[in-house]
Amino acid sequence: MGVLLKSILKGLDPLKGSVRAVLPQVALGPIERNWKSLQARRIAQEPDRVYLRDVILPEMSKTGARRILFVGVRAYTADVLIKMDQMGFEIWTTDIDPEAAQFVPKSLPRGRHVLADITAPPPPALPDRFDFILMNGVFGYGVNAPAQCALAFGHMVGMLRAGGLLLVGWNPERCPNLTALALDAGLRACDFPDHPGHMSFRESTHVFDLYARAKSA
């Protein structure tokens, strides 16, 4: 989607005060729901999210990972979660927002979405160990301060099995130096079987970085 069209859509956002002020309250509910659905579809087609769905997920399968923790759930993550489920992964999801549960696709097994703060110790409802943790668009969008990011890395390392993998999607201009924090937490940068573990995009500042926990952990 072009920059001009994005600007136009942002200006017409019914959640903004200028538009809200001229609309009757009775009309806002359906308009906002439709708007959020449109935005979710747009975000799901961003180059980094298409790459996640079409390239990274098949590469995840090649690693032998089975139990996956997906951190951060929104309407625009549904297509990725559905594809992961179709590929046979055991998917667990978590989000700090109580309303995020509504965005977990109904096709996924019930009871595997857990309300949790990734900067706090994991609740007992989550399994002890995961093969793969995927955290995309959370750093810089809620987990922002260096101390928060360091805590998140520490807790995620604690949830990974020895040799387990962590994929982080982030925007460097919105975050502290996540590469240094990941190394400090005991992770090492690595690659997928047939694709690099670091990926950037010409159309945006978003990057993906893949890390592994030490096998001796």
TIDO-807902 format. One line per field, with one value per residue: residue in three letters; residue number from 1; x, y, z of N, C-alpha, C in turn. Coordinates in steps of 0.1 Angstrom, whole numbers. Layout:
code <- ALA; ...
pos <- NUM; ...
n_u <- X; ...
n_v <- Y; ...
n_w <- Z; ...
ca_u <- X; ...
ca_v <- Y; ...
ca_w <- Z; ...
c_u <- X; ...
c_v <- Y; ...
c_w <- Z; ...
//
This chain:
code <- MET; GLY; VAL; LEU; LEU; LYS; SER; ILE; LEU; LYS; GLY; LEU; ASP; PRO; LEU; LYS; GLY; SER; VAL; ARG; ALA; VAL; LEU; PRO; GLN; VAL; ALA; LEU; GLY; PRO; ILE; GLU; ARG; ASN; TRP; LYS; SER; LEU; GLN; ALA; ARG; ARG; ILE; ALA; GLN; GLU; PRO; ASP; ARG; VAL; TYR; LEU; ARG; ASP; VAL; ILE; LEU; PRO; GLU; MET; SER; LYS; THR; GLY; ALA; ARG; ARG; ILE; LEU; PHE; VAL; GLY; VAL; ARG; ALA; TYR; THR; ALA; ASP; VAL; LEU; ILE; LYS; MET; ASP; GLN; MET; GLY; PHE; GLU; ILE; TRP; THR; THR; ASP; ILE; ASP; PRO; GLU; ALA; ALA; GLN; PHE; VAL; PRO; LYS; SER; LEU; PRO; ARG; GLY; ARG; HIS; VAL; LEU; ALA; ASP; ILE; THR; ALA; PRO; PRO; PRO; PRO; ALA; LEU; PRO; ASP; ARG; PHE; ASP; PHE; ILE; LEU; MET; ASN; GLY; VAL; PHE; GLY; TYR; GLY; VAL; ASN; ALA; PRO; ALA; GLN; CYS; ALA; LEU; ALA; PHE; GLY; HIS; MET; VAL; GLY; MET; LEU; ARG; ALA; GLY; GLY; LEU; LEU; LEU; VAL; GLY; TRP; ASN; PRO; GLU; ARG; CYS; PRO; ASN; LEU; THR; ALA; LEU; ALA; LEU; ASP; ALA; GLY; LEU; ARG; ALA; CYS; ASP; PHE; PRO; ASP; HIS; PRO; GLY; HIS; MET; SER; PHE; ARG; GLU; SER; THR; HIS; VAL; PHE; ASP; LEU; TYR; ALA; ARG; ALA; LYS; SER; ALA
pos <- 1; 2; 3; 4; 5; 6; 7; 8; 9; 10; 11; 12; 13; 14; 15; 16; 17; 18; 19; 20; 21; 22; 23; 24; 25; 26; 27; 28; 29; 30; 31; 32; 33; 34; 35; 36; 37; 38; 39; 40; 41; 42; 43; 44; 45; 46; 47; 48; 49; 50; 51; 52; 53; 54; 55; 56; 57; 58; 59; 60; 61; 62; 63; 64; 65; 66; 67; 68; 69; 70; 71; 72; 73; 74; 75; 76; 77; 78; 79; 80; 81; 82; 83; 84; 85; 86; 87; 88; 89; 90; 91; 92; 93; 94; 95; 96; 97; 98; 99; 100; 101; 102; 103; 104; 105; 106; 107; 108; 109; 110; 111; 112; 113; 114; 115; 116; 117; 118; 119; 120; 121; 122; 123; 124; 125; 126; 127; 128; 129; 130; 131; 132; 133; 134; 135; 136; 137; 138; 139; 140; 141; 142; 143; 144; 145; 146; 147; 148; 149; 150; 151; 152; 153; 154; 155; 156; 157; 158; 159; 160; 161; 162; 163; 164; 165; 166; 167; 168; 169; 170; 171; 172; 173; 174; 175; 176; 177; 178; 179; 180; 181; 182; 183; 184; 185; 186; 187; 188; 189; 190; 191; 192; 193; 194; 195; 196; 197; 198; 199; 200; 201; 202; 203; 204; 205; 206; 207; 208; 209; 210; 211; 212; 213; 214; 215; 216; 217
n_u <- 9; 6; 23; 8; -19; -20; -17; -41; -60; -53; -60; -88; -95; -119; -116; -103; -104; -114; -130; -147; -161; -181; -198; -227; -232; -245; -237; -210; -201; -205; -190; -164; -158; -158; -137; -115; -113; -106; -82; -67; -66; -51; -26; -19; -10; 14; 49; 67; 51; 39; 63; 68; 47; 49; 75; 91; 75; 75; 102; 105; 93; 111; 131; 124; 109; 81; 64; 51; 54; 35; 38; 19; -11; -33; -59; -48; -29; -41; -41; -15; -15; -35; -23; -1; -13; -25; -2; 6; 18; 20; 4; 7; -6; -1; -8; -7; -30; -63; -84; -74; -78; -100; -90; -78; -78; -107; -104; -82; -70; -88; -80; -53; -45; -31; -33; -8; 21; 49; 72; 72; 75; 67; 33; 18; 1; 12; 32; 63; 85; 94; 98; 101; 99; 79; 80; 67; 66; 61; 82; 90; 64; 49; 65; 91; 112; 147; 152; 128; 128; 151; 142; 121; 136; 150; 130; 119; 141; 142; 120; 125; 135; 167; 187; 166; 146; 143; 124; 125; 107; 111; 114; 142; 144; 125; 133; 156; 190; 184; 198; 222; 210; 198; 221; 233; 214; 220; 216; 223; 229; 215; 209; 181; 174; 174; 174; 185; 189; 186; 167; 158; 137; 130; 108; 101; 111; 112; 126; 137; 151; 168; 174; 192; 190; 215; 227; 236; 222
n_v <- -12; 22; 52; 75; 66; 53; 75; 88; 70; 69; 95; 94; 77; 64; 63; 85; 117; 139; 128; 113; 132; 142; 122; 103; 86; 61; 52; 46; 21; -1; 11; 13; -14; -24; -8; -16; -42; -38; -25; -46; -65; -50; -47; -73; -78; -65; -64; -76; -92; -109; -123; -135; -153; -168; -176; -178; -195; -221; -225; -227; -252; -269; -269; -287; -280; -282; -275; -243; -210; -181; -148; -120; -111; -103; -90; -91; -111; -135; -150; -161; -177; -195; -208; -219; -237; -254; -265; -283; -276; -273; -250; -223; -193; -159; -129; -96; -82; -84; -85; -96; -123; -127; -126; -149; -176; -195; -221; -231; -252; -251; -235; -229; -203; -178; -154; -131; -113; -106; -95; -104; -132; -163; -175; -203; -216; -218; -241; -256; -256; -246; -252; -233; -198; -171; -138; -110; -77; -67; -58; -24; -17; -15; -31; -15; 1; -3; -19; -33; -47; -63; -79; -93; -108; -124; -139; -153; -168; -185; -200; -215; -246; -264; -255; -244; -221; -186; -161; -128; -100; -67; -31; -12; 16; 21; 8; -2; -14; -44; -66; -67; -70; -95; -112; -108; -121; -147; -158; -167; -155; -170; -190; -199; -232; -229; -203; -169; -159; -133; -107; -80; -53; -35; -19; -11; -4; -27; -56; -90; -112; -141; -162; -186; -207; -218; -251; -266; -257
n_w <- 0; -9; 3; 2; 2; 26; 43; 37; 46; 74; 81; 78; 98; 120; 147; 155; 169; 153; 133; 148; 161; 144; 138; 146; 178; 176; 152; 154; 164; 145; 124; 135; 139; 113; 103; 119; 110; 83; 86; 98; 77; 59; 74; 76; 50; 48; 37; 55; 71; 52; 45; 69; 71; 46; 42; 66; 83; 69; 72; 99; 104; 93; 112; 131; 152; 174; 196; 201; 212; 208; 209; 216; 203; 178; 156; 130; 132; 128; 104; 103; 126; 120; 97; 109; 126; 107; 98; 117; 141; 177; 192; 214; 227; 239; 256; 270; 271; 281; 262; 240; 236; 220; 194; 189; 166; 161; 153; 165; 192; 222; 253; 252; 251; 270; 295; 300; 311; 293; 304; 330; 353; 338; 339; 357; 339; 314; 295; 306; 288; 256; 221; 202; 202; 191; 187; 176; 167; 193; 210; 213; 209; 233; 250; 258; 272; 280; 303; 305; 281; 285; 306; 294; 274; 292; 305; 283; 274; 296; 291; 269; 255; 258; 232; 219; 198; 192; 176; 168; 158; 150; 152; 147; 152; 172; 194; 221; 218; 207; 199; 214; 240; 237; 234; 259; 274; 270; 245; 211; 179; 149; 119; 98; 84; 55; 50; 58; 93; 99; 87; 67; 53; 24; 21; 46; 81; 95; 110; 112; 135; 144; 171; 191; 220; 242; 237; 258; 279
ca_u <- 0; 14; 24; -3; -31; -19; -20; -55; -67; -51; -68; -102; -97; -130; -112; -97; -114; -119; -140; -157; -170; -191; -206; -236; -227; -251; -230; -196; -198; -203; -179; -151; -155; -154; -124; -105; -112; -99; -68; -61; -63; -40; -14; -15; -4; 27; 59; 73; 41; 39; 75; 66; 37; 52; 89; 95; 68; 81; 116; 103; 90; 124; 139; 119; 101; 67; 56; 54; 47; 33; 36; 12; -21; -42; -67; -39; -21; -49; -37; -3; -18; -42; -14; 7; -21; -26; 11; 8; 24; 13; 5; 3; -6; -1; -9; -10; -43; -74; -93; -67; -83; -110; -84; -72; -87; -116; -100; -71; -75; -91; -72; -39; -42; -28; -31; 5; 30; 62; 83; 71; 77; 55; 23; 18; -8; 21; 41; 77; 95; 90; 108; 103; 91; 78; 75; 68; 58; 59; 92; 87; 50; 44; 77; 99; 124; 157; 150; 116; 132; 160; 133; 114; 145; 154; 119; 118; 152; 138; 109; 130; 143; 181; 188; 153; 148; 135; 124; 120; 104; 112; 118; 153; 142; 116; 137; 170; 198; 179; 209; 231; 203; 197; 234; 234; 205; 224; 212; 232; 223; 217; 201; 172; 180; 176; 173; 192; 181; 184; 160; 153; 128; 132; 96; 98; 122; 110; 136; 136; 163; 166; 184; 191; 195; 227; 223; 240; 214
ca_v <- 0; 34; 61; 85; 59; 51; 88; 91; 61; 74; 107; 90; 68; 68; 63; 98; 127; 148; 121; 109; 144; 145; 110; 99; 75; 49; 47; 44; 7; -9; 17; 10; -28; -25; -1; -25; -54; -33; -23; -59; -70; -42; -50; -87; -78; -58; -73; -84; -102; -119; -131; -144; -164; -176; -181; -182; -207; -233; -227; -232; -266; -276; -269; -298; -274; -286; -266; -229; -199; -170; -137; -108; -116; -92; -95; -93; -123; -147; -158; -168; -187; -206; -216; -227; -249; -264; -272; -293; -271; -272; -235; -216; -179; -151; -114; -89; -75; -94; -86; -103; -137; -127; -127; -163; -182; -205; -234; -236; -259; -242; -236; -227; -189; -175; -139; -130; -102; -112; -90; -110; -146; -169; -181; -218; -221; -220; -252; -253; -255; -245; -254; -221; -186; -161; -125; -101; -64; -64; -48; -11; -14; -20; -35; -4; 5; -13; -28; -42; -57; -73; -89; -102; -118; -134; -149; -161; -178; -195; -209; -223; -258; -263; -254; -238; -209; -174; -152; -115; -90; -54; -19; -6; 30; 21; -1; -2; -24; -57; -76; -67; -76; -109; -118; -107; -130; -160; -162; -165; -153; -182; -190; -210; -242; -225; -188; -162; -156; -118; -103; -66; -50; -22; -11; -7; -5; -39; -66; -103; -118; -155; -166; -199; -209; -227; -265; -271; -251
ca_w <- 0; -10; 14; 1; 6; 41; 50; 36; 56; 87; 83; 79; 109; 128; 161; 157; 174; 143; 126; 158; 166; 135; 136; 158; 185; 171; 140; 156; 167; 132; 116; 141; 137; 99; 102; 124; 101; 71; 90; 100; 64; 54; 81; 73; 37; 48; 33; 66; 76; 42; 46; 81; 67; 34; 42; 80; 88; 64; 77; 113; 103; 90; 124; 139; 163; 175; 206; 198; 219; 199; 219; 210; 194; 173; 145; 119; 134; 127; 93; 106; 135; 112; 89; 119; 131; 96; 96; 127; 153; 190; 193; 226; 225; 251; 254; 282; 269; 283; 251; 229; 234; 209; 181; 186; 157; 168; 148; 174; 204; 234; 266; 250; 252; 284; 298; 307; 308; 289; 312; 343; 353; 332; 348; 356; 328; 303; 296; 311; 278; 242; 210; 194; 206; 181; 193; 164; 169; 207; 213; 207; 209; 246; 257; 252; 279; 280; 314; 301; 270; 291; 314; 284; 269; 303; 307; 271; 275; 306; 286; 258; 258; 253; 217; 213; 190; 194; 165; 172; 148; 157; 144; 155; 156; 183; 205; 224; 210; 211; 196; 226; 251; 234; 237; 273; 280; 268; 232; 200; 165; 141; 107; 95; 75; 41; 49; 69; 105; 100; 74; 66; 42; 18; 22; 60; 90; 103; 108; 119; 140; 149; 181; 197; 234; 242; 238; 271; 290
c_u <- 9; 13; 12; -16; -31; -22; -35; -63; -65; -59; -83; -105; -108; -127; -106; -108; -121; -131; -151; -166; -182; -200; -215; -230; -232; -243; -215; -192; -195; -191; -166; -148; -151; -140; -113; -102; -104; -84; -60; -57; -51; -26; -9; -8; 9; 38; 65; 64; 39; 51; 74; 58; 43; 66; 93; 88; 73; 95; 115; 100; 102; 133; 135; 111; 87; 59; 61; 47; 47; 29; 30; 2; -31; -50; -58; -29; -28; -45; -25; -6; -26; -33; -5; 0; -23; -13; 14; 15; 15; 14; -1; 4; -6; -2; -12; -24; -54; -83; -86; -72; -93; -103; -77; -82; -95; -112; -89; -77; -78; -82; -57; -36; -42; -26; -18; 12; 44; 74; 82; 73; 65; 46; 23; 10; 0; 30; 55; 86; 88; 101; 112; 93; 91; 72; 77; 59; 54; 69; 90; 73; 43; 56; 88; 112; 134; 156; 138; 121; 142; 152; 126; 123; 148; 143; 117; 129; 148; 128; 113; 137; 158; 181; 175; 156; 138; 136; 118; 118; 103; 116; 129; 151; 132; 121; 152; 177; 194; 190; 218; 223; 200; 210; 236; 225; 209; 220; 223; 225; 225; 208; 191; 179; 184; 175; 180; 183; 179; 178; 155; 145; 130; 120; 93; 111; 122; 121; 132; 149; 160; 177; 181; 196; 206; 222; 226; 232; 205
c_v <- 12; 43; 71; 78; 57; 64; 91; 83; 65; 86; 105; 81; 72; 68; 76; 108; 135; 141; 117; 120; 146; 133; 107; 87; 62; 43; 43; 29; 0; -3; 13; -5; -30; -19; -10; -37; -50; -31; -36; -66; -63; -46; -64; -88; -70; -68; -82; -95; -113; -128; -140; -156; -173; -182; -186; -194; -220; -236; -232; -247; -274; -277; -281; -293; -279; -277; -252; -220; -187; -158; -125; -112; -104; -98; -99; -105; -136; -156; -167; -179; -198; -214; -224; -239; -259; -271; -282; -288; -271; -257; -231; -201; -171; -137; -108; -83; -86; -96; -93; -117; -138; -129; -140; -171; -194; -219; -239; -242; -249; -245; -233; -212; -185; -160; -138; -117; -108; -107; -95; -125; -153; -176; -196; -224; -224; -233; -247; -249; -254; -247; -241; -210; -176; -148; -114; -88; -61; -55; -35; -7; -19; -24; -26; -1; -6; -23; -38; -52; -67; -84; -98; -112; -128; -144; -158; -172; -189; -205; -218; -235; -256; -264; -248; -225; -198; -165; -139; -106; -77; -43; -12; 8; 32; 14; 3; -13; -38; -68; -78; -74; -91; -117; -118; -117; -145; -166; -160; -164; -166; -180; -201; -220; -237; -210; -181; -159; -141; -114; -88; -64; -36; -13; -6; -8; -18; -49; -79; -107; -131; -157; -180; -199; -220; -242; -272; -266; -262
c_w <- 0; 2; 14; 6; 21; 48; 49; 46; 70; 90; 84; 90; 118; 143; 165; 161; 164; 136; 136; 162; 157; 132; 148; 164; 180; 159; 142; 157; 154; 124; 121; 138; 123; 97; 107; 116; 88; 75; 93; 87; 58; 60; 77; 59; 36; 44; 44; 71; 65; 42; 58; 77; 57; 35; 56; 85; 82; 69; 92; 113; 100; 102; 133; 151; 163; 184; 204; 207; 210; 209; 211; 199; 191; 161; 133; 121; 131; 115; 95; 116; 129; 104; 98; 123; 120; 94; 107; 140; 165; 194; 207; 223; 239; 248; 268; 283; 271; 270; 239; 226; 222; 195; 179; 177; 164; 164; 157; 186; 215; 245; 264; 248; 267; 285; 306; 302; 305; 297; 327; 342; 346; 341; 347; 345; 316; 305; 300; 300; 264; 232; 203; 200; 195; 187; 182; 167; 183; 213; 206; 206; 222; 255; 251; 259; 279; 291; 311; 291; 276; 299; 305; 278; 280; 305; 295; 271; 285; 301; 274; 262; 254; 238; 211; 206; 193; 182; 170; 160; 155; 147; 152; 160; 168; 195; 209; 216; 215; 209; 208; 238; 249; 238; 252; 280; 278; 255; 222; 187; 157; 128; 107; 86; 61; 39; 60; 81; 106; 86; 76; 54; 37; 20; 37; 68; 98; 100; 116; 123; 147; 159; 186; 212; 233; 244; 251; 282; 297
//
